[in-house]
Amino acid sequence: MTKKAYKLFVGNRIRDIREQLKLTREQLSELCDIEPSFLAAIENGQKSMTLYYFKKICVALHISADYILGIETENDNDTSLLMKYISKM
């Protein structure tokens, strides 16, 4: 996977989880102390984030870093969220 494709993969994972939790970009941005435009750029694979903000996003979404990075295929931190995702398939 190219660097650009990986940034898009990570951004899509963040967006998917945010939407499943019914959070707007503005709400997640506020929880993470970042600008909504920066979050949009992350979700669209246009910008990278520091580990500091990556951790804040993981904590705010109650999701493991391994899941967002694609190392885990299931989110062990919140089984109910995974079940909601599966039920939509």
N, C-alpha and C positions, 0 to 999 in steps of 0.2 A: 504494500500500500504506500502510495506517495505521501509526502508530508502534507500536501494540500488535501488529499482525500482523507487522511487521518484527522485533520482539524475539522473537516466537515462531519466525519463520523462522530467525533466527540461532541460537537455542537448539536447534532441531531439527537444524540442520547440525552443531552441536557434539556433540549426543547421538549422531547417526548415525555420525560419525567415531569417537567414543569407543567405541561398541559394536562397530564394525568392527575396531577395534584390540584388542578383548576387554579393555578397561579398565573397572573399576568406577568409580563416582563417587568412592569413597573414594581409589582409586589416583590418578585424575586430580587430585583435590583436593589430595592430598599433593604431587604434582609441581608444582602451581601455587601452593601455600601459601595455599589458601583453604578455608573450611569446606565440607563436603559439602552442607549445607543451602543455602548460597549458590549452589553449582554447580547444584543441583536447581532453584532459583528461576530461574537463567539459562536452563537447558535448557527450562523450562516457560514461558518468556517473561514471567515475573513480575517480574524484576529486570534492570536494566542493569548493565554492568560498566565499570570505568574502562579506559582504553587500556593501563594497566600490566598489568591482569589479562587483558585481551584478548590482548595479546602473549604472556603466559605460556601461555595456553591454546593459541594457535597453535603455539608452539614445542614444547610438550609433545605435541601431536597431530601434529607434522610436517606442518602444513597451512598454506597461504597465507591471509593475512587476506582477500585478494580472493575466495577461494573461499568462506570462511565468510560473507562479506558478500553473496555472490551476484553479484559483479562478474564473476567467472570461472565458467564452467560445469564446468570440469575442474580438478582439482588438479594443477598442474604440478610440485609439490614431490615427489609420490610416485605415480608411474604405477601401481605395483603395487597400491596401495590402490584406485585408481580401477578397475583391472581386477577386483579382488575385488568391488567394488560392482556393476559391470556384470554379472558372472557370476551374481549373486544375482537378477537381474531375470528 
